[in-house]
Amino acid sequence: MTTKSVLERTTANPELDGVTADIGLLIIRVVFGGMMAAHGAQKLFGWFNGYGWTATTQGFDGMGYNPGKIFGTLAGLSEFVGGLMLVVGLLTPLAGAIILGTMINAIVAIWSKGLIGGWELPLLFGTVGAGFAFIGAGRFSLDAGRPWQRQSFVLGVGAVVLAVAAAVLTLVFKWVL
């Protein structure tokens, strides 16, 4: 067999080639969403060597997010629920917005630490959330076959606008309360 015939045989499979992007999205969605959910579980339940709800809410008080019980719970729930939504691919543009909005607040909270060693991870996490808002969950998800499953500029922009608005509203409440 020549090299050319091996390449032709392995690359000419339209049935499998049509799902490669969906498999890639599934892998990224499950791993990233699972990690986001784990971060939320650390804050809410103390799982995965987390501090738990009481320490989280005290930490939010210390960062000026008063009352910490509300803001800490909101952050933990956002990471936990948004992450789980991504894992299963449910309402993916909304899940992306939830994660992006939460990460905008995380960036603001640690802005003074600078990018590297500071807010680089919230920036990365928020970027992935925004990306999912635009590209959707793919074929292997609970969103499959739903109107919002398709890649949509309007849904992506709407999700990003929602995330920014929620983040700004949270920051306003932080400064007012």
C-alpha positions in Angstrom: 0.0 0.0 0.0 1.3 3.4 -0.9 1.3 6.4 1.5 -1.3 8.1 -0.6 -3.7 5.2 -0.5 -3.5 5.0 3.3 -4.2 8.7 3.6 -7.1 8.6 1.2 -8.6 5.6 3.1 -8.3 7.2 6.6 -9.4 10.7 5.6 -12.3 9.8 3.3 -15.0 9.0 5.9 -17.8 11.6 5.6 -19.9 9.9 8.3 -17.2 10.2 10.9 -15.8 13.5 9.6 -19.2 15.1 10.2 -19.1 14.5 13.9 -15.5 15.4 14.7 -16.3 19.0 15.8 -19.2 17.6 17.9 -16.9 15.1 19.6 -14.4 17.9 20.3 -17.1 20.1 21.8 -18.3 17.2 23.9 -14.8 16.7 25.3 -14.2 20.4 26.0 -17.7 20.8 27.4 -17.5 17.9 29.8 -14.0 18.7 31.1 -14.5 22.4 31.4 -18.0 22.2 32.7 -17.0 19.6 35.2 -14.2 21.8 36.5 -16.5 24.8 36.8 -19.0 22.7 38.7 -16.2 21.5 41.0 -15.2 25.0 41.7 -18.8 25.8 42.6 -19.0 22.7 44.8 -15.8 23.8 46.6 -17.5 27.1 47.5 -20.9 25.7 48.3 -20.2 22.3 49.9 -16.5 22.1 50.7 -16.0 19.3 48.2 -12.7 18.7 46.4 -10.7 20.3 49.2 -12.8 23.5 49.1 -13.5 25.9 52.0 -17.2 25.3 52.1 -20.1 27.8 52.3 -19.2 29.5 55.6 -15.6 30.3 54.7 -16.6 31.3 51.2 -19.2 33.8 52.4 -16.7 35.2 54.9 -14.2 35.5 52.1 -16.7 37.4 50.0 -17.3 39.8 52.9 -13.6 40.3 53.1 -13.5 41.2 49.4 -16.2 43.8 49.9 -19.0 41.7 48.4 -21.4 42.4 51.3 -23.5 40.6 52.3 -21.1 37.7 51.7 -23.9 35.2 52.2 -25.7 36.4 49.1 -22.7 37.1 46.9 -20.8 34.0 47.9 -23.8 31.8 47.4 -24.5 33.4 44.0 -20.9 32.8 42.9 -20.9 29.2 44.0 -24.3 28.5 42.5 -23.3 30.2 39.2 -20.1 28.1 38.9 -21.9 24.9 40.0 -25.1 25.2 37.9 -23.4 26.8 34.9 -20.8 24.1 34.9 -23.4 21.3 35.1 -25.4 22.9 32.3 -22.3 22.8 30.1 -21.5 19.1 31.1 -24.9 18.0 29.8 -25.2 20.7 27.1 -28.4 22.3 28.3 -29.2 25.9 27.5 -25.6 26.3 26.5 -25.7 30.0 25.5 -27.2 30.8 29.0 -24.6 28.5 30.6 -21.8 30.4 28.8 -23.4 33.7 30.0 -23.5 32.5 33.6 -19.9 31.6 33.6 -18.8 34.7 31.8 -20.7 37.0 34.1 -19.2 35.3 37.2 -15.7 35.4 35.8 -16.0 39.2 35.1 -16.6 39.7 38.8 -13.7 37.3 39.6 -11.4 39.4 37.4 -12.6 42.7 39.1 -12.1 41.2 42.5 -8.4 40.3 41.9 -7.6 43.0 39.3 -4.7 44.4 41.4 -2.8 41.1 41.2 -2.2 41.6 37.5 -2.8 39.2 34.6 -0.2 36.5 35.1 -0.6 34.8 38.5 -3.7 36.9 39.1 -6.7 37.0 36.9 -5.5 34.9 34.0 -7.6 31.9 34.9 -10.9 33.8 35.3 -10.1 35.4 31.9 -9.6 32.0 30.4 -12.7 30.6 32.0 -14.8 33.6 30.9 -13.4 33.3 27.4 -14.5 29.7 27.2 -17.9 30.6 28.5 -18.3 33.3 25.9 -17.1 30.9 23.2 -19.8 28.3 24.2 -22.4 31.1 24.0 -21.5 31.5 20.3 -20.8 27.9 19.2 -23.3 26.0 21.2 -23.0 22.5 22.7 -22.9 20.4 19.6 -24.8 17.3 18.5 -24.1 15.3 21.7 -26.0 17.4 24.1 -29.4 18.0 25.6 -29.6 21.1 23.4 -29.4 18.9 20.2 -32.4 19.6 18.0 -33.5 22.7 19.9 -33.8 26.1 18.2 -30.8 27.5 20.2 -28.6 24.5 19.4 -27.5 26.1 16.1 -24.6 28.4 16.1 -26.0 31.9 16.2 -24.5 35.3 16.2 -27.6 36.8 17.8 -27.7 34.2 20.6 -24.0 34.6 21.2 -24.1 38.4 21.4 -27.3 38.2 23.5 -25.6 35.9 26.0 -22.5 38.1 26.2 -24.6 41.2 26.7 -26.6 39.4 29.4 -23.3 38.3 31.1 -21.9 41.8 31.1 -25.2 43.3 32.3 -25.4 40.8 35.2 -21.8 41.4 36.1 -22.2 45.1 36.1 -25.4 44.8 38.1 -23.6 42.6 40.7 -20.8 45.2 40.9 -23.2 48.0 41.4 -24.9 46.1 44.2 -21.4 45.4 45.7 -20.6 49.1 45.7 -24.0 50.2 47.0 -24.6 47.6 49.7 
